[in-house]
Amino acid sequence: MTEPLSESAASPTVPHTLVEDIFGIANGCLLIGLGLDLLHEARLITGGVAGVALLLSYVLPYPPGSLFTWINLPIFALFWSRLGTAYILRTTIATLAIMALVDVVAANLVIARISMPMAAIVGGTALGIGILAVTRHATGVGGLAVIARWLSQWKGWHFGAICMAIDAVIVSSAFAVLGFERGFWSLVAALVMNGVVLVWHRPDRYRSEV
């Protein structure tokens, strides 16, 4: 008796077209910009370079979008040869787009009031889905995601698990800088964001280039 075909054999993967890549990355960057703005309005942080940029924006006279870019560019330069020109160029473009979209969202979305729980949950969810969208089109979201991708390729570790470990270190600093309450809700935001990535970034279920 002929054995049934496996799911991967029955459904061969089809690469994304250029238009699909552009559309997916653009949507992801927009959601990331929205998530960052929601967290910034509540003076919360999250994980990754985005969290570092948010935290620094509360103690330095620079906006989070600019800090996000300044932190990322040296990391991209360092990993250029290891991850390839195409990936780093896409990641650099996405990073610049996020920097611009944070300002666009902030200028066009006026929030009179947002509670810390709402900012943490909705902002973290928007960030997680945005990261997932961008990542599934073989593009990184910030320098720490680039490092996580390299580690996942080198060691075989789960991409989402690596991001969560890095974020735990970053978010722990929020307790010292922002106080316990904001530190707690920053932790919630990071857990929600990484939970989305951890659950849905599954190469064994979704065949992507990452």
Wavefront OBJ file of the C-alpha trace (Angstrom):
o trace
v 0.000 0.000 0.000
v 1.305 3.434 -0.908
v 1.995 5.600 2.134
v 0.287 9.003 2.221
v 2.431 11.931 1.317
v 3.700 14.094 4.139
v 2.343 17.611 4.441
v 5.591 19.109 3.127
v 5.663 16.700 0.165
v 2.018 17.252 -0.679
v 2.297 21.010 -0.380
v 5.648 22.197 -1.768
v 6.622 25.659 -0.655
v 6.240 28.601 -3.011
v 8.654 31.520 -2.589
v 7.221 34.945 -1.897
v 7.094 37.295 -4.853
v 8.778 40.692 -4.691
v 5.397 42.399 -4.304
v 4.471 40.045 -1.453
v 7.795 40.731 0.248
v 7.336 44.493 0.013
v 3.727 44.316 1.196
v 4.511 41.973 4.093
v 7.529 43.955 5.293
v 5.666 47.270 4.988
v 2.739 45.957 7.054
v 5.107 44.555 9.648
v 7.021 47.831 9.949
v 3.761 49.752 10.356
v 2.617 47.471 13.184
v 6.008 47.799 14.859
v 5.765 51.593 14.617
v 2.290 51.457 16.170
v 3.438 49.180 18.986
v 6.410 51.391 19.804
v 4.233 54.502 19.902
v 1.724 52.880 22.264
v 4.479 51.830 24.642
v 6.149 55.240 24.447
v 2.888 56.983 25.342
v 2.685 54.889 28.521
v 6.449 55.224 29.231
v 6.977 51.481 28.996
v 9.642 49.463 27.239
v 9.839 46.042 25.664
v 12.612 43.734 24.560
v 15.114 43.943 21.751
v 16.705 47.058 20.349
v 13.261 48.657 20.432
v 13.227 48.288 24.207
v 16.737 49.696 24.544
v 15.787 52.662 22.341
v 12.617 53.311 24.349
v 14.499 53.143 27.638
v 17.218 55.511 26.435
v 14.608 57.939 25.087
v 13.355 58.472 28.649
v 16.789 59.541 29.907
v 18.324 61.138 26.795
v 17.038 64.029 24.652
v 16.573 61.859 21.558
v 13.447 60.212 20.086
v 13.179 56.411 20.159
v 13.091 56.140 16.365
v 16.494 57.754 15.956
v 18.005 55.757 18.815
v 16.602 52.578 17.264
v 18.553 53.274 14.069
v 21.804 54.412 15.726
v 21.980 51.241 17.823
v 21.192 48.938 14.901
v 23.593 50.164 12.229
v 26.853 49.025 13.935
v 25.342 45.563 14.530
v 24.344 45.286 10.880
v 27.891 46.214 9.825
v 29.350 43.576 12.167
v 27.164 40.737 10.858
v 27.142 41.776 7.195
v 29.506 39.047 5.990
v 27.928 36.331 8.143
v 24.302 36.807 7.123
v 24.727 38.040 3.564
v 24.263 41.301 1.740
v 20.652 40.684 0.685
v 19.449 39.963 4.235
v 21.338 42.882 5.791
v 20.143 45.314 3.108
v 16.519 44.273 3.618
v 16.967 44.568 7.375
v 18.559 48.013 7.071
v 15.716 49.254 4.880
v 13.147 47.852 7.309
v 14.931 49.552 10.221
v 14.911 52.917 8.474
v 11.238 52.418 7.643
v 10.441 51.697 11.289
v 12.321 54.839 12.353
v 10.207 56.914 9.968
v 6.921 55.178 10.810
v 7.338 55.715 14.558
v 7.325 59.463 13.865
v 4.457 59.165 11.364
v 2.281 57.253 13.829
v 3.115 59.652 16.664
v 2.232 62.672 14.516
v -1.045 61.263 13.224
v -2.357 59.253 16.164
v -3.132 61.483 19.133
v -3.729 59.453 22.291
v -5.439 61.385 25.076
v -4.980 58.592 27.589
v -3.807 55.010 27.580
v -3.439 52.785 30.616
v -0.271 50.807 31.168
v -2.071 47.416 30.904
v -3.653 48.384 27.586
v -0.377 49.747 26.202
v 1.484 46.623 27.303
v -0.996 44.137 25.835
v -1.960 45.918 22.607
v 1.502 47.373 22.019
v 3.177 44.031 22.696
v 0.758 42.221 20.381
v 1.278 44.748 17.569
v 5.043 44.426 17.953
v 4.912 40.626 17.963
v 2.765 40.397 14.827
v 4.897 43.053 13.132
v 8.107 41.182 13.933
v 6.549 37.944 12.703
v 5.444 39.545 9.422
v 8.858 41.038 8.728
v 10.758 37.909 9.777
v 8.704 35.648 7.525
v 9.965 37.668 4.583
v 13.614 36.903 5.423
v 14.202 40.287 7.027
v 15.375 41.140 10.514
v 13.849 43.616 12.927
v 16.670 45.314 14.736
v 20.166 44.235 15.570
v 19.294 41.811 18.346
v 16.996 39.937 15.969
v 19.956 39.688 13.582
v 22.067 38.216 16.387
v 19.226 35.836 17.294
v 18.901 34.699 13.675
v 22.633 34.048 13.477
v 22.542 32.028 16.710
v 19.528 30.043 15.515
v 21.411 29.121 12.341
v 24.706 28.402 14.110
v 23.434 26.547 17.182
v 19.993 25.428 16.031
v 18.331 27.218 18.918
v 14.727 28.435 18.602
v 14.593 32.005 17.324
v 11.769 33.021 19.668
v 13.475 31.480 22.696
v 16.697 33.390 21.975
v 14.787 36.656 21.683
v 12.978 36.007 24.950
v 16.240 35.357 26.819
v 17.805 38.576 25.526
v 14.661 40.520 26.316
v 14.620 39.278 29.911
v 17.935 41.023 30.486
v 16.747 44.248 28.836
v 13.375 44.431 30.568
v 14.898 43.791 33.985
v 16.577 47.188 33.693
v 13.151 48.843 33.473
v 12.524 48.103 37.138
v 15.573 50.141 38.136
v 14.999 53.027 35.702
v 11.199 53.292 35.500
v 10.079 51.879 38.842
v 8.281 48.700 39.787
v 4.879 49.382 38.173
v 6.255 50.403 34.790
v 8.851 47.662 35.045
v 6.101 45.095 35.597
v 4.013 46.248 32.629
v 7.140 46.452 30.484
v 7.725 42.807 31.369
v 4.153 42.011 30.324
v 4.690 43.817 27.019
v 7.848 41.833 26.332
v 6.177 38.531 27.241
v 3.207 39.265 24.974
v 5.479 40.314 22.097
v 7.730 37.276 22.387
v 4.798 34.974 23.023
v 3.382 35.845 19.604
v 6.731 35.133 17.953
v 7.355 31.973 19.978
v 3.960 30.440 19.164
v 3.726 31.386 15.495
v 7.329 31.422 14.291
v 7.433 27.679 13.634
v 9.463 26.585 10.590
v 8.083 23.067 11.050
v 4.559 24.431 10.502
v 5.237 27.404 8.278
v 7.976 27.029 5.712
v 9.821 30.352 5.534
v 13.316 31.471 4.580
v 14.291 32.260 8.181
l 1 2 3 4 5 6 7 8 9 10 11 12 13 14 15 16 17 18 19 20 21 22 23 24 25 26 27 28 29 30 31 32 33 34 35 36 37 38 39 40 41 42 43 44 45 46 47 48 49 50 51 52 53 54 55 56 57 58 59 60 61 62 63 64 65 66 67 68 69 70 71 72 73 74 75 76 77 78 79 80 81 82 83 84 85 86 87 88 89 90 91 92 93 94 95 96 97 98 99 100 101 102 103 104 105 106 107 108 109 110 111 112 113 114 115 116 117 118 119 120 121 122 123 124 125 126 127 128 129 130 131 132 133 134 135 136 137 138 139 140 141 142 143 144 145 146 147 148 149 150 151 152 153 154 155 156 157 158 159 160 161 162 163 164 165 166 167 168 169 170 171 172 173 174 175 176 177 178 179 180 181 182 183 184 185 186 187 188 189 190 191 192 193 194 195 196 197 198 199 200 201 202 203 204 205 206 207 208 209 210
